[in-house]
Each structure stands twice: as structure tokens, then as C-alpha cells.
Amino acid sequence: MRGRALTRKEASDQLAARGIRLEGQAVYHLLRRAALEGLICFGGDSQGEPSYVLVDTWLGAGPEPLSEEAALQALARRYLAAHGPASLADLANWSGLPMNTLRRGWKSMEPETITVNVGPRHLSLLESQYSRSRFRKDASSNVRLVPAYDPYLLGHCDRELILAPHAARAVYPGGGVLRPAVLVDGCIVGSWNLKRYRNRAEVRVFAPRALATRTIEVLQKEVLQVGRFLDMETNLRLCS
């Protein structure tokens, strides 16, 4: 397995050849355990099937281990960089760790943060991000297509700051379903999906409200990036 990605079937064959019993869902659980232990991760698709590859092969050698205090501070900093402004409760909801544990890392970040008031809520934001945002000239130029269950979509207890109310049902329809989302300057404005044909693909965007012309222009560029990743012609389709 070392050095190349394997599909589930190929991984199963490798395990069976080493005398490992694979009844029932054993392969699924073995791969899941290896992923949780940080040994494997997803590689690229192989003939339409997901593949698995050793983390050190795919991502390179990992960093040196951190102390608990340094790790908690790094977690808080990285969380705020991706999800700020946010609260300690948001970090606990996102990470699944106890607030009492996280509070030490959160407090150690205070010299690097500012407090912003959103209604009755007092949220933290990295001061460096606030400084950069003051000089942005075109907020609508930040358009992203993020996948279903992306960590950004799961990063807050209250999604008021990142979700346009009219787009709630498009992305969060209920029943635990979380669809791929269209972000404009960090705000969820709709959902999207990918339709593959024989020689081309189509990104279908479902926005409950009409998108600005400038937003559509930048969205076209994002769709081109999807096409480059798929290595096939990919077009944008706006759906009502």
C-alpha cells in the first residue's frame, strides 16, 4: 500500500493477502480506524471510485508534536482564522471538546483578538483579519463553492453571521442534510451541485435570490477552477 493510492477493493485484497479476516463491514471499520489514527486519508478518485493513501505519502511528514497548551492556542487561532468572528461556545460546538478545556487556549489568544458586538452577542475576531478587511475594495469578489458538510458550514452554534435567511432551506433542508453551498464574501447565498456528462460537467447553482452581475462573473471563474480539477469542460448553470 505504501507509495500509491488504493481503492477499497484494492485495500481489501491487500488485507486479505495478509491473512486478515474481513467478514461483514470489517474493511470499512479498518479503513475508518486507520483514518482516525491519522495513518491514511482520501487520495484522488480512481476510475470513479474513492481511493485511500498513506498520509505521509500524500501530505508529507507531519509537524513536531505540540504541548497541550500550545495545541489549544493553535486550535483557537486556526478556528478564528476560518470562522471568526465567533465565540468560545462556537469553538466547542465545532471541535466537540469541552469548554473548560478550550477556555485556556481561547484566553491565551486575547492579545491577538478584538471583540465585536453582534446584537447581544460579544464575539472574537483576529485583529489581523480585521485590519485586512478594512482595506478590501470589492467584497463581492470573494465567491466560493464549498462541498456538503464543509467545516465552514458547521463552525457555529448560531449561523446568523454566515447564512442569508433566504438561503437557509437551500443549504439546510432538515433531516441532517447539509448541501454544498455558494459563499459570497463568507455568506451562504445558495446551494450547488455537479452534474457530469460523458465529456463535460455542469455546475448547477440554486440561489433563491438573483445574484449580482459581478458575483456571477467571479462565480464563472470558480466554475473554471472546478473544470480544471476535473480535467474536463465545465459550465455554469443558474437555476431558480
N, C-alpha and C positions, 0 to 999 in steps of 0.2 A: 504493500500500500504506500510505502514511503516514496515521495517524489512525484506522484501523479494522483489525479482525482479519480474516484471510483463511484459508479452508480450504486444504488442499494443492492442490486442483483450482484454486481461485481464484488462488493464488500461482503455480501453473504457467501459467495463462493470462496473468498479468501478465508473467512472464518471457518467455514465447513471443512476446508482443506487442512485446517489446523486442529480438527477434532472437536470443535466447539458445538454443543447441541443447540439447535436453532428452532425448536418447536414453537408453534404459536406466533406471538409477537416478539420473540426474542431479539431478532435483528433490529427492529425499531427501538427497543429499550436499550440495547447495547450501543447503538449509534447515539441515542439521546444522552446516555450516561457519559459517553466519550466527549460529546459537545459540552455538557455541563462541567466536566472536569477541565475544559479548555484544551483538549487534545486535538479535536477536529472542528471544522467549520464547513459551510457550504462553499463549494467551488462553482465554476461555471456549469451551465447545463450541458449535458452530453446526449445528443440525439433526442432532445425534448425531455430528458429526464434529469432531475436534480442530481448533483454529484457531491461527494464529500472528500475533503482533503485535509492533511495534517496542517494544523495552524502554523507551525514553524516553517512549513514549505510554502504556504500561501501568503503569510503575513511577515515572515521573518522572525528572528529571535525577539522575544518579549523584553520589556524593560526590567530593571532590577526591582525586587520586591520593596514596597514601601512600609514604613511603620504604620500602625493603626491611625495615629494622629495625622500623619501626612496623607494617608489614604482618604480619610474622612474629609480633609480640607480639599484634596484634589477632586473628590466626588462632588462636593458642593460647588467648587469653581466651575467644573465642566458642566454640571447641571445648569447653573445660572447662565453660562455662555450659550447654551442651547435653548433654555426655556424662560430666562428672565424677561420681565420681572415676575417673581414668584415668591412663594412663602416656604417656610420650613415644612408646613403640612403638605405642600405640593411635592417637595422632595421626598418626604416619607411615603406619600401615595405612589410616586413613580418608582422608587427604589425598593419598596417593600421592607425597608429597615426601620427599627423603632426610632421614634423621635428623640428619645433620651440619648440614644447612641449618636444620632446625626447632629444633635444640638452642638456638640463640641466642634465639629468641623464647620458648621454654619456660623458659630460665633467667631471662630478664628478668621473668617472671611470678611468680617465687618469693616476692617480698614480698606478693603478693595471695593466696597459696595456703597450705594446710596439708597435711600428709602423713597419710594414713590407711593403716592396715595391714589388708590382707585376706589372711589366711593368710600365705604367704611374700612376698606382693607388697606393694610400697610405692607407693601411688597418690596423685595430687594432686587436690585439691578446692579450688574457690574459697572463701576464708574467708567471703565474704559469703553464699554459699549455705549453708554450714554454720550460720551464725548464724541465718538464716531458718528452716532446717529444725528447729532446736531448739524453735521456738515453734509448730510445726504441731500442731493438736489432732486432726485426723482425716485420717490418711494415705490412707485408703480413698476419700476424696472426689475424688482426682485420678485420673480414669478417662479414657482417650483411645482413639480409634480412629485408627490411623495406616495409611497406604497401604503397599502392597507396595514393597519397596526404599527405604523411607524412610531418610534418612541416620542416624536414631537407631538403626535396626536394623543398620546397617553400621559403627557407630562404634567397635567394639572388636575387638582381636585375640582376646580371650577374653570370651565373652558371659556368663560366670558371674554377673556382678553384675546383669544386666538380664533374664535368662531363667530362669523357673521350669523345672526339669528336666522336669517332666511335660508342658510345653507345647512342647518342642523340636521334635518331629516335626510338630506342628500348624502351625508357622510356618516351620521349616527342614526340609522333607521330603527334601532332597537334589537332586542334579542341577542345582544353580544356581538352584533355585526359591526364592523368598522371598515368602511370602504376607502380606497385610495382617494387622496384629497388634492385639490388645487389650492395652493397658497399664493396670495398676493401680499407682499410685504409682511409675511408671517401670519396673515389672517386667512382662515379657511373660507373660501367663497364658493366651493362646489366640489364635485367628485369627478372621477375619470376612470375609464377602463381601456384596455388594449384589445383590439380585435386583429388577429393575424389571418392573413390570406396566404395563398401559395407563394407569391413573390413580393408581397408588400404587407404593411401593417397600418393600422389606423388608431390614433389616439382619440377617443370619444370623450369630450368634456361636457359634463352636465352642470350648468350653472343656473340656479333658479332666477338670478337677475342678470341682465345683459352686462357683459364685460366691456370695459373701456377699450377704445381702439388701440391705444398704446399697450395695454395689457395683452391684447390678442397678438400684437406684433412680437412681444417678448415671449409669449407662450409658444408661438411658432418656432422660435429658436430653441426653446426647451424640448419641443417635439423632435426637432432635428437631432438633438443630443440622444434622445431615445432611439432614433433611427440608426445613429452611429453605433450605439451599443448593440442593437440587434443585427447590425450589418445588413439592413435592407431599407428600401424606401418606406418612409413613414410619414403619414399626413395627419393633419388636424381636422377634426370634425366637431363643430359646436352643436350640441343637442339641447333642446328645450326641456 
